[in-house]
Amino acid sequence: MEKPAKRVIMISGANRGIGRAIAEKLLGDGYLLSLGVRNPGQLPQTLASAAESQLLCHSYDARDRESAKSWVDATAEKFGGIDGLVNNAGILHTNGLEDDAEDLLDDMWEVNAKAPLRLTRLVFPYLRISGSGRVIDIISMSGKRVKGDWVGYSMSKYAAMAASQTARLKGWDDGIRVTNICPGFVQSDMTVENAPSFPQENMSRPEDVAQVVSTLLLLTNESAVPEITMNCVFETL
Ligand SMILES: NC(=O)c1ccc[n+]([C@@H]2O[C@H](COP(=O)([O-])OP(=O)(O)OC[C@H]3O[C@@H](n4cnc5c(N)ncnc54)[C@H](OP(=O)(O)O)[C@@H]3O)[C@@H](O)[C@H]2O)c1
């Protein structure tokens, strides 16, 4: 398969929050985008108004294995290849250590840990052909250290971190560079709902995460960045 003339980037969960900001930034940067969302009809106008030749919006549900494959297949068919994947879609349940909440644990395992690994596995053959493929995993500081009692969320993000680091190792010889981004609190529905006592204006902005993604995509294979941590409060890590 021939490489596409312009770089093709897939983003999961692009209709709001951090994923939306990344999609808007990369659209402006001129990439060909494939957005995987649960409700294509709810794509914001800023993205839906893009030229059909630049943007594919495909249904994708992280809980549905088949939708991952059909999204990847549709992307490769439309654009002729895939150069990058941003694993962004994620959920937060706030169950703590002493809560009997294994259903919530299973749900986060499915969406936050298994689904990004599945997408990475499915795009890897295309990234190899690219020669400079990129995977950017939006993990979390909760995938690096524990500060509170969101044990299930942390477990799922630590697991996502393991998948991300494995992809980094496995892809290296084929020019695939993998970065995990670990923000603390970011302004989004997720923090409005689950961290209401922390002021939104004191959190990182989705646009800041998008700027980081945009910069990472410009780097050569010889300047790989394994991890980016972003803090809105002082941390010693
Ligand atoms: N906000 C933070 O403080 C923060 C910090 C560190 C890391 N993160 C991570 O950043 C990522 C984005 O979070 P956010 O803050 O932008 O959260 P958000 O505003 O709640 O958005 C979550 C996104 O994930 C999508 N999503 C959820 N479940 C899905 C599923 N089953 N299938 C497909 N898409 C699904 C949502 O789509 P729908 O619109 O269809 O629900 C939405 O686009 C997540 O992985 C999160 O863990 C967030």
PDBQT file of the ligand as one rigid body, heavy atoms in Angstrom, charges set to zero:
ROOT
HETATM    1  N1  LIG A 301     -10.270  15.964  32.356  1.00  0.00    +0.000 N 
HETATM    2  C1  LIG A 301      -9.208  15.600  33.058  1.00  0.00    +0.000 C 
HETATM    3  O1  LIG A 301      -8.907  16.156  34.123  1.00  0.00    +0.000 OA
HETATM    4  C2  LIG A 301      -8.314  14.520  32.547  1.00  0.00    +0.000 A 
HETATM    5  C3  LIG A 301      -7.046  14.407  33.106  1.00  0.00    +0.000 A 
HETATM    6  C4  LIG A 301      -6.209  13.414  32.669  1.00  0.00    +0.000 A 
HETATM    7  C5  LIG A 301      -6.607  12.549  31.671  1.00  0.00    +0.000 A 
HETATM    8  N2  LIG A 301      -7.839  12.674  31.135  1.00  0.00    +0.000 N 
HETATM    9  C6  LIG A 301      -8.215  11.741  30.082  1.00  0.00    +0.000 C 
HETATM   10  O2  LIG A 301      -8.436  12.459  28.899  1.00  0.00    +0.000 OA
HETATM   11  C7  LIG A 301      -9.376  11.762  28.086  1.00  0.00    +0.000 C 
HETATM   12  C8  LIG A 301     -10.489  12.719  27.679  1.00  0.00    +0.000 C 
HETATM   13  O3  LIG A 301     -11.147  13.150  28.860  1.00  0.00    +0.000 OA
HETATM   14  P1  LIG A 301     -12.019  14.481  28.919  1.00  0.00    +0.000 P 
HETATM   15  O4  LIG A 301     -11.565  15.223  30.089  1.00  0.00    +0.000 OA
HETATM   16  O5  LIG A 301     -12.055  15.151  27.601  1.00  0.00    +0.000 OA
HETATM   17  O6  LIG A 301     -13.429  13.819  29.289  1.00  0.00    +0.000 OA
HETATM   18  P2  LIG A 301     -14.908  14.095  28.750  1.00  0.00    +0.000 P 
HETATM   19  O7  LIG A 301     -15.117  15.532  28.544  1.00  0.00    +0.000 OA
HETATM   20  O8  LIG A 301     -15.771  13.333  29.687  1.00  0.00    +0.000 OA
HETATM   21  O9  LIG A 301     -14.907  13.387  27.319  1.00  0.00    +0.000 OA
HETATM   22  C9  LIG A 301     -14.728  12.012  27.217  1.00  0.00    +0.000 C 
HETATM   23  C10 LIG A 301     -14.689  11.636  25.755  1.00  0.00    +0.000 C 
HETATM   24  O10 LIG A 301     -14.534  10.206  25.686  1.00  0.00    +0.000 OA
HETATM   25  C11 LIG A 301     -15.600   9.686  24.915  1.00  0.00    +0.000 C 
HETATM   26  N3  LIG A 301     -16.036   8.370  25.365  1.00  0.00    +0.000 N 
HETATM   27  C12 LIG A 301     -16.427   8.000  26.610  1.00  0.00    +0.000 A 
HETATM   28  N4  LIG A 301     -16.825   6.714  26.607  1.00  0.00    +0.000 NA
HETATM   29  C13 LIG A 301     -16.688   6.285  25.337  1.00  0.00    +0.000 A 
HETATM   30  C14 LIG A 301     -16.944   5.060  24.679  1.00  0.00    +0.000 A 
HETATM   31  N5  LIG A 301     -17.454   3.992  25.312  1.00  0.00    +0.000 N 
HETATM   32  N6  LIG A 301     -16.677   4.962  23.368  1.00  0.00    +0.000 NA
HETATM   33  C15 LIG A 301     -16.190   6.001  22.678  1.00  0.00    +0.000 A 
HETATM   34  N7  LIG A 301     -15.946   7.198  23.226  1.00  0.00    +0.000 NA
HETATM   35  C16 LIG A 301     -16.193   7.329  24.538  1.00  0.00    +0.000 A 
HETATM   36  C17 LIG A 301     -16.747  10.678  25.104  1.00  0.00    +0.000 C 
HETATM   37  O11 LIG A 301     -17.682  10.507  24.073  1.00  0.00    +0.000 OA
HETATM   38  P3  LIG A 301     -19.266  10.814  24.332  1.00  0.00    +0.000 P 
HETATM   39  O12 LIG A 301     -19.419  12.278  24.091  1.00  0.00    +0.000 OA
HETATM   40  O13 LIG A 301     -19.960   9.957  23.352  1.00  0.00    +0.000 OA
HETATM   41  O14 LIG A 301     -19.581  10.445  25.751  1.00  0.00    +0.000 OA
HETATM   42  C18 LIG A 301     -15.978  11.994  25.039  1.00  0.00    +0.000 C 
HETATM   43  O15 LIG A 301     -15.701  12.362  23.721  1.00  0.00    +0.000 OA
HETATM   44  C19 LIG A 301      -9.848  10.571  28.916  1.00  0.00    +0.000 C 
HETATM   45  O16 LIG A 301      -9.121   9.418  28.547  1.00  0.00    +0.000 OA
HETATM   46  C20 LIG A 301      -9.495  10.983  30.330  1.00  0.00    +0.000 C 
HETATM   47  O17 LIG A 301      -9.320   9.876  31.186  1.00  0.00    +0.000 OA
HETATM   48  C21 LIG A 301      -8.695  13.642  31.542  1.00  0.00    +0.000 A 
ENDROOT
TORSDOF 0
